[in-house]
Amino acid sequence: MESCLSLVFNIDEGVDWCAPWLDSVRAVSGEIVAAQQWRDALNLQAKKLSLRNHAGLPINFTAQQDLPAGVSYEAHIGATGLVPTRDNLHDFFNALVWLAFPRIKVQLNALQAAQIASLGVGKSRGAARDAATLFDENAALLAVTDTLEGRAIVQALRTHQWSQLFVEQRQQFMKHAHVFLFGHAIMEKLVRPYKAITAHTLVCWVSPNFHELSAVEQRAELDQQIAAQLQQQELLPTAFSPLPVLGVPGWWPDQTAEFYADPHVFRPERQRK
């Protein structure tokens, strides 16, 4: 099992690196958390991984003040490979996701930069850019085996059958599904977890032997699969399903039937008129 670390990130916010929702970035965080100069450590890891943006420029994490006035964040990354990174947990988690899922981050940035180039920066982002922002900030990847059990899990998720999903099918969920957090904003929220935190969840179909892969192999498979999908298919907000993340089996204590019966968190499916 990957070692757990405690971190105070230049502010009074402690991160529990043993929390299951940080599984997706824990492995890439260790050397960076331990480093005296965390941004230098990020760039060293980015160099080791040969991270490049969609234009082939090396990814480097720079101070926020290096972002020129009047230039959008996404367009700046697309044009230069430089990722403005503030001294806070929000941007720190964002940088870790770049290391854990680099192909997806590259494709999201390419999509966002193209939308800005085409439509400019206005009050309305447009559906594709809205979806990319939801993905970037608040997504969870639900890796589900392409089996009868897996399809039943996805059906229950999409129809908000929470009791069926997490109580009646709990053992099937634990065997056939795995949640990987991707959004850096939701990681930041979970530093101080509360029951209503909900992810925009993207279903990723995987083979029945996915659970036999190492954590590194699992992330790499999802990274490659989803990046390819982003290249080939239009991303829209309707691609996501809501998932109250503390309902994921093992992510919170006392997950009783009563816990999942809370309609303010585990909401029924909205009826279409």
RONU-957595 format. One record per atom (N, C-alpha, C): atom name; z negated, y, x negated. Coordinates in pm, 1 decimal, decimal comma. Layout:
<atoms>
CA|Z|Y|X
...
</atoms>
This chain:
<atoms>
N|0,0|-119,8|-85,3
CA|0,0|0,0|0,0
C|0,0|122,9|-87,5
N|77,0|227,5|-47,9
CA|83,1|349,0|-125,8
C|-54,1|415,7|-126,3
N|-93,8|471,4|-242,1
CA|-225,0|532,8|-252,1
C|-233,3|657,1|-165,2
N|-354,7|688,6|-117,4
CA|-377,3|805,8|-33,6
C|-442,6|914,7|-117,9
N|-403,9|1038,2|-92,6
CA|-455,2|1151,1|-167,7
C|-512,4|1253,5|-71,3
N|-605,8|1333,0|-118,5
CA|-651,3|1447,3|-39,7
C|-595,3|1572,4|-104,6
N|-565,5|1671,7|-21,4
CA|-497,0|1789,8|-72,0
C|-550,7|1914,0|-5,3
N|-584,3|2014,7|-83,3
CA|-604,1|2148,1|-31,7
C|-494,9|2232,4|-93,0
N|-401,9|2279,0|-10,8
CA|-278,8|2340,0|-58,2
C|-293,0|2491,7|-65,8
N|-373,7|2539,0|-159,7
CA|-393,0|2681,6|-183,6
C|-447,1|2755,8|-62,2
N|-484,3|2687,3|40,9
CA|-542,5|2744,8|161,1
C|-645,9|2646,1|211,6
N|-715,3|2682,0|316,9
CA|-826,4|2599,2|363,2
C|-783,2|2491,9|462,2
N|-660,8|2443,8|449,1
CA|-611,1|2341,2|539,3
C|-601,4|2208,5|463,6
N|-687,2|2113,4|500,6
CA|-684,7|1983,6|434,1
C|-587,3|1889,2|500,1
N|-515,7|1813,8|419,9
CA|-418,6|1717,6|470,0
C|-471,9|1576,6|445,6
N|-475,4|1497,0|550,4
CA|-517,0|1357,2|538,1
C|-393,5|1274,1|505,5
N|-373,3|1244,9|377,8
CA|-254,3|1171,8|336,3
C|-259,2|1024,6|373,5
N|-373,3|978,6|426,2
CA|-379,5|841,3|476,1
C|-333,5|831,2|620,6
N|-312,1|943,6|686,8
CA|-271,9|941,4|827,8
C|-138,0|870,6|843,6
N|-124,5|783,8|943,1
CA|-1,4|704,9|956,5
C|122,4|789,7|981,5
N|105,4|908,0|1041,6
CA|223,8|991,3|1069,1
C|282,7|1053,4|943,2
N|214,5|1041,3|830,0
CA|270,3|1091,2|704,1
C|329,0|979,4|617,9
N|344,1|860,2|675,9
CA|404,9|748,9|601,6
C|541,7|786,7|545,3
N|617,7|865,1|620,7
CA|755,8|892,2|580,8
C|766,3|980,8|457,0
N|660,5|1058,4|425,4
CA|668,5|1146,9|307,8
C|560,8|1118,5|203,8
N|471,4|1025,1|232,5
CA|359,7|1002,2|140,2
C|408,4|960,9|1,2
N|507,8|873,8|-3,9
CA|552,8|821,7|-133,3
C|610,9|930,2|-222,4
N|676,5|1030,3|-163,4
CA|738,1|1135,6|-244,8
C|640,9|1248,5|-274,8
N|521,1|1243,8|-215,9
CA|428,0|1355,9|-229,5
C|335,0|1344,4|-349,6
N|312,9|1221,1|-397,6
CA|205,3|1196,7|-492,9
C|207,2|1284,6|-616,7
N|318,6|1283,1|-692,6
CA|325,1|1361,1|-815,8
C|321,5|1510,5|-788,1
N|373,5|1550,7|-672,9
CA|379,9|1692,7|-640,4
C|241,9|1745,5|-603,5
N|167,7|1668,0|-524,2
CA|32,6|1706,5|-486,3
C|-55,6|1719,3|-610,4
N|-35,9|1630,3|-705,9
CA|-120,1|1629,1|-825,8
C|-81,0|1735,5|-927,4
N|35,8|1795,9|-912,7
CA|85,6|1890,8|-1013,0
C|18,7|2027,0|-998,1
N|-2,0|2095,5|-1110,2
CA|-57,0|2230,6|-1106,4
C|46,1|2329,0|-1052,1
N|172,5|2309,8|-1086,8
CA|280,3|2394,9|-1037,3
C|365,5|2311,6|-941,7
N|331,6|2316,1|-813,2
CA|392,9|2225,6|-716,9
C|542,0|2251,8|-699,7
N|584,6|2376,7|-707,7
CA|727,8|2404,9|-690,0
C|808,4|2350,4|-807,4
N|753,6|2358,9|-928,7
CA|820,6|2299,2|-1044,3
C|829,8|2148,3|-1028,5
N|723,8|2088,1|-974,9
CA|724,6|1942,6|-954,3
C|827,6|1902,9|-848,3
N|841,4|1984,6|-744,6
CA|945,3|1959,5|-644,4
C|1083,3|1961,0|-708,2
N|1108,7|2060,8|-790,5
CA|1241,3|2073,0|-852,2
C|1267,5|1960,6|-951,5
N|1164,1|1913,7|-1017,8
CA|1181,4|1800,1|-1107,9
C|1222,3|1676,1|-1029,5
N|1156,4|1652,7|-915,1
CA|1192,2|1538,6|-831,5
C|1332,9|1553,8|-774,1
N|1367,5|1675,6|-733,4
CA|1502,0|1699,9|-679,8
C|1607,9|1670,8|-785,8
N|1578,5|1706,4|-910,1
CA|1672,2|1680,0|-1019,2
C|1683,8|1529,9|-1044,9
N|1571,3|1458,9|-1043,7
CA|1573,1|1314,2|-1065,0
C|1655,8|1243,8|-957,3
N|1648,0|1295,4|-834,8
CA|1720,3|1235,1|-723,4
C|1863,9|1285,9|-712,0
N|1900,7|1379,5|-799,5
CA|2035,4|1440,1|-797,9
C|2067,3|1501,4|-661,6
N|1969,3|1571,5|-604,2
CA|1989,5|1633,1|-473,4
C|2090,9|1746,7|-483,5
N|2189,1|1742,5|-393,5
CA|2291,2|1847,1|-386,0
C|2319,9|1878,9|-240,6
N|2360,7|2002,8|-214,2
CA|2395,8|2038,7|-77,2
C|2537,9|1993,9|-45,1
N|2588,3|2029,0|73,1
CA|2719,9|1980,0|115,1
C|2833,9|2036,4|30,1
N|2806,1|2146,2|-42,6
CA|2906,7|2203,8|-131,2
C|2897,5|2148,0|-272,8
N|2804,9|2053,7|-295,3
CA|2789,4|1993,5|-427,3
C|2700,2|2071,0|-521,4
N|2629,4|2173,9|-470,0
CA|2541,7|2255,0|-554,4
C|2402,5|2192,1|-560,7
N|2337,9|2192,6|-677,7
CA|2204,7|2131,7|-690,1
C|2103,6|2200,8|-598,2
N|2018,2|2120,4|-537,1
CA|1910,3|2174,5|-455,1
C|1794,5|2214,5|-546,1
N|1749,0|2339,2|-528,1
CA|1631,9|2388,9|-599,7
C|1544,0|2464,4|-501,1
N|1413,7|2447,5|-515,4
CA|1318,0|2514,2|-429,0
C|1269,2|2640,8|-498,1
N|1292,9|2754,6|-434,4
CA|1262,4|2883,4|-494,9
C|1159,6|2958,2|-410,2
N|1108,8|3067,7|-464,1
CA|1014,0|3149,9|-390,1
C|1084,4|3219,2|-273,6
N|1009,8|3246,8|-167,8
CA|1066,7|3307,2|-48,1
C|1132,5|3441,9|-76,6
N|1076,2|3518,2|-170,0
CA|1131,0|3651,0|-199,0
C|1269,4|3645,3|-263,7
N|1312,7|3526,6|-303,0
CA|1447,0|3512,7|-359,7
C|1555,3|3509,2|-252,5
N|1515,2|3502,1|-124,8
CA|1612,4|3506,8|-16,0
C|1657,3|3650,6|3,8
N|1785,3|3681,5|-17,1
CA|1831,5|3819,9|-4,8
C|1812,8|3874,2|136,4
N|1782,3|4001,3|146,2
CA|1765,5|4065,2|276,3
C|1895,2|4055,2|356,5
N|1881,0|4023,1|484,7
CA|1996,3|4016,4|573,0
C|2074,5|3887,2|566,9
N|2032,6|3792,3|481,2
CA|2101,5|3663,4|469,0
C|2017,8|3557,3|540,5
N|2081,9|3477,5|625,3
CA|2007,6|3373,8|697,1
C|1965,9|3261,8|602,1
N|1854,8|3201,9|635,2
CA|1797,5|3093,6|554,6
C|1895,6|2978,3|537,7
N|1952,5|2930,1|649,6
CA|2041,7|2814,4|643,2
C|2169,2|2845,4|565,9
N|2224,9|2965,9|589,4
CA|2347,0|3003,9|519,0
C|2322,3|3016,2|368,7
N|2205,0|3064,9|331,8
CA|2170,2|3080,1|190,2
C|2165,7|2944,1|120,3
N|2104,1|2844,9|186,1
CA|2098,7|2710,3|128,0
C|2239,8|2654,5|114,2
N|2321,2|2673,9|218,5
CA|2457,5|2621,2|214,8
C|2543,4|2685,1|107,4
N|2519,6|2812,7|79,7
CA|2602,5|2884,3|-17,1
C|2554,7|2869,2|-160,3
N|2422,6|2844,2|-178,5
CA|2367,0|2846,5|-314,2
C|2296,8|2717,8|-356,5
N|2252,1|2636,6|-260,6
CA|2169,3|2520,4|-292,7
C|2023,6|2556,0|-312,5
N|1988,4|2683,9|-299,3
CA|1851,0|2729,9|-319,1
C|1777,4|2729,6|-185,8
N|1659,1|2666,5|-183,8
CA|1580,0|2652,9|-61,3
C|1457,5|2743,6|-72,6
N|1457,7|2859,0|-6,5
CA|1339,4|2945,3|-10,4
C|1217,6|2873,0|45,5
N|1109,0|2871,3|-31,0
CA|992,8|2790,0|3,8
C|866,0|2872,7|-10,7
N|805,5|2904,5|102,9
CA|683,3|2984,8|102,9
C|563,0|2901,3|60,8
N|455,6|2970,2|25,9
CA|332,2|2903,8|-14,9
C|251,3|2864,5|108,5
N|305,5|2774,4|187,7
CA|230,9|2726,1|303,7
C|270,6|2581,8|333,5
N|194,9|2518,4|420,5
CA|217,3|2377,5|449,7
C|349,1|2354,6|522,2
N|388,7|2449,0|606,2
CA|514,1|2434,2|679,9
C|630,5|2412,1|584,1
N|643,2|2499,2|485,0
CA|754,1|2488,1|390,1
C|732,5|2374,8|290,4
N|607,2|2345,0|261,0
CA|578,0|2233,5|170,9
C|623,8|2101,5|232,4
N|591,3|2080,2|360,4
CA|638,4|1959,1|428,1
C|790,9|1956,6|435,8
N|851,7|2072,3|459,1
CA|997,7|2078,7|461,9
C|1056,2|2028,6|329,9
N|998,0|2071,4|220,1
CA|1047,1|2028,4|88,9
C|1030,0|1877,5|70,2
N|917,6|1822,7|117,8
CA|896,8|1678,0|106,0
C|1001,4|1600,7|186,0
N|1038,9|1653,3|302,7
CA|1140,9|1585,6|382,9
C|1275,5|1588,5|310,7
N|1305,8|1697,3|239,0
CA|1427,2|1700,5|157,0
C|1427,9|1583,9|57,7
N|1312,8|1553,3|0,0
CA|1305,2|1444,2|-97,3
C|1312,3|1307,3|-29,7
N|1255,2|1295,8|90,6
CA|1247,6|1165,9|158,2
C|1376,3|1130,3|231,9
N|1442,2|1231,4|291,1
CA|1564,1|1207,9|369,5
C|1672,5|1309,0|329,4
N|1716,6|1304,8|205,2
CA|1807,9|1409,8|157,0
C|1942,4|1413,7|226,9
N|1999,0|1298,8|262,4
CA|2131,3|1298,3|326,0
C|2126,6|1365,3|463,6
N|2020,8|1335,5|538,9
CA|2008,3|1398,5|671,0
C|1991,8|1548,9|656,0
N|1907,3|1591,5|562,5
CA|1885,2|1735,1|543,9
C|2014,6|1805,4|504,2
N|2094,0|1743,1|419,9
CA|2221,4|1802,9|379,0
C|2312,5|1820,6|500,3
N|2321,8|1719,2|584,8
CA|2410,8|1727,3|700,2
C|2360,7|1829,1|802,4
N|2230,2|1836,7|822,0
CA|2176,6|1937,7|912,6
C|2205,9|2077,2|861,5
N|2187,9|2097,2|731,6
CA|2217,0|2229,3|676,0
C|2364,8|2262,7|685,6
N|2449,8|2163,7|662,0
CA|2594,2|2186,7|674,1
C|2629,7|2227,2|816,4
N|2569,6|2160,2|914,9
CA|2595,1|2193,3|1054,7
C|2547,9|2334,7|1086,0
N|2424,8|2367,2|1044,0
CA|2369,5|2499,3|1072,4
C|2449,7|2609,2|1003,4
N|2486,7|2587,6|877,3
CA|2563,5|2688,1|803,5
C|2700,8|2709,4|866,8
N|2763,9|2601,4|913,2
CA|2895,0|2613,2|977,4
C|2884,4|2689,1|1108,5
N|2778,7|2663,4|1185,1
CA|2758,9|2734,9|1310,8
C|2736,3|2883,9|1287,8
N|2660,4|2916,6|1184,4
CA|2635,6|3057,5|1152,9
C|2764,5|3125,3|1107,7
N|2842,2|3056,0|1026,1
CA|2969,1|3111,9|979,8
C|3064,7|3136,5|1095,6
N|3058,5|3048,2|1195,6
CA|3150,5|3058,8|1309,2
C|3103,6|3159,0|1413,5
N|2972,8|3155,0|1444,9
CA|2920,6|3233,0|1557,2
C|2833,5|3350,4|1516,1
N|2794,5|3355,2|1387,6
CA|2704,5|3459,8|1342,8
C|2560,9|3428,7|1380,8
N|2471,9|3521,0|1348,5
CA|2330,5|3505,8|1381,1
C|2299,6|3598,5|1497,9
N|2276,9|3540,2|1613,2
CA|2248,8|3619,3|1732,2
C|2129,2|3565,8|1805,9
N|2103,8|3622,1|1925,6
CA|1991,5|3577,0|2004,9
C|2010,8|3432,8|2050,8
N|2133,5|3395,2|2078,1
CA|2164,2|3258,7|2120,8
C|2218,5|3178,6|2004,1
N|2156,5|3065,0|1976,0
CA|2199,2|2981,7|1864,4
C|2320,2|2896,9|1899,0
N|2338,2|2861,4|2026,8
CA|2438,7|2764,3|2064,9
C|2377,0|2625,2|2066,7
N|2437,0|2535,1|2145,3
CA|2377,9|2402,5|2167,3
C|2366,7|2321,9|2039,1
N|2470,2|2325,1|1954,7
CA|2467,7|2242,9|1832,8
C|2361,2|2291,4|1736,1
N|2350,9|2423,2|1720,1
CA|2250,7|2475,6|1627,6
C|2110,2|2458,8|1683,9
N|2095,5|2472,5|1817,2
CA|1966,2|2445,3|1880,0
C|1921,6|2302,2|1850,1
N|2015,6|2207,2|1865,1
CA|1982,9|2066,9|1841,3
C|1946,1|2043,4|1695,8
N|2019,3|2106,8|1604,3
CA|1989,0|2091,7|1461,5
C|1850,7|2147,8|1428,7
N|1815,1|2258,8|1493,1
CA|1683,0|2318,2|1469,4
C|1572,8|2228,0|1523,5
N|1591,9|2173,4|1644,8
CA|1495,3|2078,1|1699,8
C|1477,0|1959,2|1606,4
N|1588,2|1907,4|1557,4
CA|1585,1|1794,0|1465,9
C|1505,7|1830,1|1340,4
N|1541,4|1940,9|1280,1
CA|1482,6|1981,9|1153,6
C|1332,3|2006,6|1165,7
N|1290,4|2068,8|1275,1
CA|1151,9|2111,1|1289,8
C|1062,7|2005,1|1354,1
N|1115,9|1928,6|1449,7
CA|1025,6|1853,6|1537,3
C|1067,3|1709,5|1562,6
N|1158,3|1654,8|1483,0
CA|1211,5|1522,2|1514,5
C|1122,5|1409,0|1463,3
N|1130,0|1299,3|1537,5
CA|1081,1|1169,4|1491,4
C|1197,4|1072,5|1501,4
N|1206,2|982,2|1405,8
CA|1309,6|879,0|1406,4
C|1245,4|749,9|1453,8
N|1297,3|696,4|1563,4
CA|1244,9|570,3|1616,3
C|1340,9|459,8|1577,7
N|1303,1|383,2|1475,1
CA|1383,7|269,6|1431,5
C|1349,8|150,4|1520,4
N|1448,9|102,6|1595,3
CA|1427,5|-4,5|1692,7
C|1526,0|-117,3|1665,1
N|1477,6|-238,4|1666,1
CA|1566,3|-352,1|1643,1
C|1665,5|-365,1|1758,0
N|1787,7|-399,0|1723,8
CA|1893,5|-415,0|1823,7
C|1880,2|-553,9|1885,7
N|1777,7|-567,7|1969,4
CA|1744,3|-694,4|2035,2
C|1710,5|-664,6|2181,0
N|1690,1|-769,1|2261,2
CA|1647,9|-748,7|2399,8
C|1515,7|-673,1|2404,8
N|1423,6|-709,4|2315,0
CA|1294,0|-641,1|2311,6
C|1310,4|-494,8|2273,3
N|1397,0|-469,2|2175,2
CA|1420,5|-332,4|2132,8
C|1482,3|-247,9|2242,8
N|1578,0|-304,9|2314,5
CA|1642,8|-230,7|2423,2
C|1543,7|-201,8|2536,7
N|1450,6|-294,7|2561,4
CA|1348,0|-271,2|2663,4
C|1255,4|-156,8|2621,4
N|1225,6|-149,2|2493,5
CA|1142,7|-40,2|2440,7
C|1211,7|93,9|2462,2
N|1338,1|101,9|2428,3
CA|1412,5|227,5|2442,1
C|1425,8|266,9|2588,7
N|1448,0|170,2|2676,1
CA|1457,5|199,2|2818,8
C|1326,3|257,7|2870,6
N|1213,9|199,0|2829,0
CA|1083,4|249,9|2872,6
C|1058,9|390,2|2818,7
N|1100,4|415,2|2694,5
CA|1084,7|549,3|2636,5
C|1165,4|651,7|2715,3
N|1290,1|621,1|2740,6
CA|1379,8|718,6|2802,9
C|1345,9|744,3|2949,3
N|1277,6|651,4|3013,2
CA|1237,5|670,1|3152,8
C|1088,8|705,4|3166,3
N|1023,5|729,9|3053,8
CA|883,9|774,0|3050,2
C|789,8|672,6|3114,3
N|818,1|547,2|3092,5
CA|729,9|440,8|3141,6
C|625,0|414,1|3034,1
N|528,8|506,8|3024,1
CA|436,6|506,1|2910,3
C|344,1|385,0|2910,5
N|292,9|348,4|3026,9
CA|204,5|232,0|3033,9
C|279,9|105,6|2993,7
N|402,0|94,1|3039,8
CA|483,0|-21,3|3002,1
C|510,1|-22,1|2852,9
N|542,3|96,3|2798,7
CA|579,9|106,8|2658,2
C|463,7|77,6|2564,2
N|347,6|136,9|2593,1
CA|238,0|134,1|2496,5
C|123,0|40,7|2533,5
N|119,6|-7,4|2657,7
CA|13,0|-98,7|2698,1
C|70,5|-238,5|2720,4
N|161,0|-249,7|2815,3
CA|216,4|-381,0|2847,9
C|304,0|-435,1|2735,0
N|381,1|-347,8|2670,5
CA|472,2|-391,5|2563,7
C|420,3|-353,8|2424,9
N|291,1|-336,7|2413,8
CA|234,6|-287,2|2287,6
C|270,3|-376,9|2169,1
N|253,8|-506,6|2185,2
CA|282,1|-598,1|2074,5
C|431,4|-597,9|2039,8
N|516,6|-589,5|2142,1
CA|661,0|-581,4|2116,1
C|695,9|-452,3|2043,2
N|631,3|-342,5|2084,5
CA|655,9|-214,9|2015,9
C|619,6|-226,3|1868,2
N|505,3|-281,2|1838,6
CA|458,7|-291,8|1700,7
C|548,8|-383,4|1617,6
N|613,9|-479,6|1682,6
CA|700,7|-572,5|1611,1
C|842,7|-521,2|1598,1
N|891,7|-451,8|1700,1
CA|1033,7|-418,9|1706,2
C|1064,3|-269,5|1688,3
N|962,0|-185,5|1673,4
CA|985,7|-41,3|1660,4
C|898,0|16,4|1550,8
N|949,9|121,6|1487,8
CA|873,7|192,0|1384,4
C|910,0|339,5|1391,9
N|808,5|424,9|1392,6
CA|830,1|569,1|1403,5
C|817,0|633,6|1265,5
N|919,0|710,9|1228,7
CA|918,2|788,7|1104,8
C|925,4|936,6|1141,9
N|821,3|1012,6|1110,5
CA|830,3|1156,3|1135,5
C|929,8|1219,2|1039,1
N|1007,5|1312,4|1091,6
CA|1105,1|1385,8|1011,7
C|1078,4|1536,7|1015,3
N|1043,2|1588,8|1130,4
CA|1027,0|1732,6|1145,1
C|906,5|1786,5|1069,7
N|928,5|1889,7|988,8
CA|818,5|1943,5|909,0
C|720,2|2024,5|992,9
N|766,6|2084,9|1103,6
CA|675,1|2161,0|1189,1
C|575,8|2068,2|1259,4
N|622,9|1952,2|1302,4
CA|530,6|1859,6|1369,3
C|432,7|1799,1|1269,3
N|474,9|1781,5|1143,8
CA|380,8|1737,7|1040,6
C|270,1|1840,8|1022,0
N|309,3|1968,1|1022,5
CA|210,2|2074,3|1008,1
C|112,6|2074,3|1125,4
N|162,8|2057,3|1248,1
CA|74,6|2051,8|1365,0
C|-27,1|1939,3|1351,3
N|15,4|1826,6|1296,5
CA|-70,7|1709,2|1288,4
C|-176,8|1718,3|1179,3
N|-174,5|1825,8|1101,9
CA|-286,4|1849,4|1010,3
C|-414,8|1865,2|1091,9
N|-400,7|1926,2|1209,7
CA|-511,1|1934,5|1306,1
C|-463,0|1870,3|1436,8
N|-466,6|1740,0|1444,6
CA|-402,3|1668,8|1557,1
C|-468,8|1696,9|1690,6
N|-385,5|1704,0|1793,2
CA|-432,5|1710,7|1930,9
C|-337,5|1628,0|2016,0
N|-387,9|1580,7|2126,4
CA|-323,4|1474,8|2203,1
C|-183,4|1511,3|2251,3
N|-159,0|1636,7|2281,3
CA|-33,0|1674,8|2346,2
C|84,2|1693,1|2249,5
N|64,5|1678,6|2120,2
CA|175,0|1697,5|2024,9
C|286,8|1598,1|2056,9
N|405,8|1651,7|2077,9
CA|519,1|1570,2|2122,8
C|640,1|1592,2|2033,4
N|702,9|1484,6|1993,6
CA|820,6|1490,6|1906,8
C|947,7|1479,2|1988,8
N|1055,2|1536,7|1934,9
CA|1190,2|1510,6|1985,1
C|1239,5|1387,4|1908,7
N|1254,1|1277,6|1980,8
CA|1274,7|1148,5|1916,4
C|1419,9|1104,1|1924,1
N|1470,9|1062,2|1808,8
CA|1606,9|1010,0|1800,3
C|1599,4|859,5|1776,9
N|1665,4|783,5|1863,4
CA|1665,3|637,6|1851,0
C|1764,5|594,5|1743,4
N|1719,9|505,6|1655,4
CA|1803,7|453,7|1547,1
C|1800,1|300,9|1555,8
N|1912,5|240,6|1585,9
CA|1917,8|95,2|1598,8
C|1925,1|31,5|1460,9
N|1840,0|-68,7|1439,3
CA|1835,1|-136,2|1309,8
C|1840,0|-287,2|1331,1
N|1862,3|-359,7|1223,2
CA|1870,4|-505,8|1231,4
C|1730,5|-565,7|1247,0
N|1721,2|-689,6|1300,1
CA|1590,2|-752,5|1319,5
C|1510,2|-770,0|1191,4
N|1575,4|-770,8|1075,2
CA|1501,1|-787,9|949,7
C|1462,6|-654,7|885,7
N|1475,5|-545,6|959,8
CA|1442,1|-412,7|906,1
C|1298,2|-408,7|855,8
N|1206,2|-472,8|929,2
CA|1064,8|-468,6|891,7
C|1037,1|-540,4|760,4
N|1131,0|-622,3|714,2
CA|1111,5|-693,8|587,7
C|1147,9|-607,1|466,5
N|1214,7|-495,6|490,5
CA|1252,1|-406,2|381,9
C|1130,8|-328,7|331,1
N|1137,3|-281,9|207,9
CA|1032,0|-195,5|156,1
C|1040,1|-59,7|224,9
N|934,2|18,9|213,0
CA|932,9|152,2|273,9
C|1046,2|237,9|218,8
N|1072,6|226,9|89,9
CA|1181,5|303,8|27,6
C|1316,1|261,3|85,9
N|1335,7|131,1|101,9
CA|1461,4|80,1|157,4
C|1478,7|119,7|302,8
N|1369,8|118,6|377,7
CA|1377,8|158,5|518,6
C|1420,9|305,4|530,2
N|1359,1|392,2|453,1
CA|1395,3|534,6|457,7
C|1540,3|554,7|415,7
N|1582,4|484,8|312,8
CA|1719,2|500,1|264,1
C|1820,1|455,1|369,7
N|1789,4|345,1|440,3
CA|1880,5|296,7|543,9
C|1893,1|397,6|657,3
N|1780,1|450,7|702,5
CA|1783,6|550,0|809,3
C|1853,9|677,3|763,1
N|1826,4|719,1|641,6
CA|1887,5|839,8|586,7
C|2039,5|828,5|586,3
N|2088,8|715,7|541,4
CA|2233,2|694,4|535,0
C|2293,6|682,9|674,4
N|2229,6|606,7|761,7
CA|2282,9|583,9|896,3
C|2291,5|713,6|976,3
N|2184,2|790,7|977,1
CA|2180,3|910,3|1060,6
C|2267,4|1020,6|1002,7
N|2271,5|1031,9|870,5
CA|2360,7|1130,6|809,3
C|2505,7|1102,7|846,9
N|2544,0|976,2|848,0
CA|2680,6|940,0|886,7
C|2706,7|976,3|1032,4
N|2608,0|954,9|1117,9
CA|2623,3|990,5|1258,5
C|2639,7|1141,5|1275,7
N|2565,8|1217,7|1199,2
CA|2576,4|1363,4|1208,8
C|2713,7|1412,7|1164,7
N|2775,5|1341,6|1072,5
CA|2910,4|1376,9|1028,8
C|3014,2|1344,2|1135,0
N|2990,7|1237,3|1209,8
CA|3093,2|1184,5|1300,1
C|3078,5|1229,7|1445,0
N|2955,0|1264,3|1486,0
CA|2930,0|1293,1|1626,4
C|2865,8|1430,3|1642,7
N|2897,3|1495,8|1754,0
CA|2834,6|1624,0|1783,7
C|2688,3|1602,2|1819,8
N|2601,5|1684,8|1763,4
CA|2458,8|1675,0|1791,0
C|2423,2|1773,6|1902,0
N|2360,2|1722,8|2008,8
CA|2321,2|1805,9|2122,0
C|2173,5|1781,6|2155,0
N|2106,2|1878,3|2217,0
CA|1964,5|1859,1|2252,1
C|1939,5|1737,1|2338,7
N|2038,0|1694,3|2416,6
CA|2021,0|1577,9|2503,4
C|2011,8|1446,4|2425,8
N|2034,3|1451,7|2295,6
CA|2025,3|1329,4|2214,3
C|1881,2|1281,7|2197,8
N|1784,0|1368,6|2226,1
CA|1643,9|1338,8|2196,5
C|1566,9|1296,2|2321,2
N|1464,0|1214,3|2298,0
CA|1369,2|1176,8|2402,4
C|1230,3|1222,0|2360,4
N|1150,1|1275,1|2453,6
CA|1014,2|1316,9|2416,4
C|924,5|1197,8|2386,7
N|838,3|1213,4|2288,0
CA|742,8|1108,4|2252,3
C|611,5|1173,4|2210,5
N|504,4|1161,4|2290,8
CA|371,8|1207,5|2247,0
C|325,7|1119,4|2130,6
N|324,2|1176,1|2011,1
CA|315,5|1092,9|1891,0
C|180,9|1024,1|1873,2
N|74,6|1080,3|1928,3
CA|-54,2|1012,2|1913,5
C|-66,1|891,8|2006,0
N|38,5|868,8|2085,6
CA|44,9|746,2|2163,2
C|103,8|629,5|2087,7
N|166,2|655,7|1972,5
CA|222,3|547,2|1892,8
C|109,7|451,0|1853,6
N|124,2|322,4|1878,4
CA|17,3|227,5|1847,7
C|-35,2|241,5|1705,3
N|-167,5|258,0|1695,6
CA|-232,9|270,8|1566,5
C|-241,2|411,9|1512,9
N|-182,9|507,7|1582,4
CA|-183,8|645,5|1532,4
C|-304,8|725,2|1580,4
N|-385,1|668,0|1669,0
CA|-502,1|739,2|1720,8
C|-601,1|636,2|1770,8
N|-731,3|662,1|1755,7
CA|-829,9|564,5|1804,7
C|-838,3|565,6|1957,5
N|-897,4|461,0|2012,2
CA|-925,7|451,6|2155,9
C|-800,7|469,1|2241,4
N|-694,9|399,3|2204,3
CA|-571,3|405,0|2283,1
C|-581,2|305,7|2399,5
N|-665,8|340,9|2495,6
CA|-688,1|256,4|2612,2
C|-583,9|287,1|2719,4
N|-586,5|209,1|2826,2
CA|-497,8|236,5|2938,7
C|-524,2|375,3|2995,1
N|-652,2|417,3|2994,0
CA|-687,4|550,5|3043,4
C|-629,1|659,8|2954,0
N|-625,2|634,4|2825,1
CA|-566,1|731,1|2730,8
C|-421,8|760,7|2768,6
N|-346,5|656,9|2802,2
CA|-204,6|674,1|2835,0
C|-182,1|718,4|2979,1
N|-287,3|719,3|3060,5
CA|-272,9|757,2|3200,9
C|-283,8|908,0|3221,9
N|-301,1|984,1|3114,6
CA|-314,2|1129,6|3122,7
C|-178,0|1191,9|3154,7
N|-155,8|1240,0|3277,4
CA|-23,8|1290,2|3315,3
C|11,9|1423,6|3252,0
N|-87,2|1492,5|3194,8
CA|-59,2|1620,2|3128,9
C|4,7|1598,9|2991,6
N|-11,4|1480,1|2937,1
CA|48,1|1446,8|2806,7
C|160,2|1345,0|2824,0
N|128,3|1234,1|2887,7
CA|226,9|1128,0|2910,9
C|289,5|1153,6|3048,3
N|381,2|1245,8|3048,3
CA|436,2|1297,0|3173,7
C|541,5|1203,8|3232,6
N|546,7|1197,4|3365,0
CA|652,9|1116,7|3429,0
C|788,5|1180,7|3406,9
N|889,8|1100,4|3421,2
CA|1025,7|1151,0|3404,2
C|1055,8|1256,3|3509,9
N|1116,9|1363,2|3467,3
CA|1154,7|1469,4|3560,7
C|1266,3|1421,1|3651,5
N|1245,7|1438,5|3778,7
CA|1345,9|1395,3|3875,8
C|1457,5|1497,6|3884,2
N|1580,8|1449,2|3869,7
CA|1695,2|1538,4|3875,8
C|1733,7|1563,6|4020,7
N|1764,7|1688,5|4047,8
CA|1802,4|1727,8|4183,5
C|1950,3|1697,1|4209,8
</atoms>
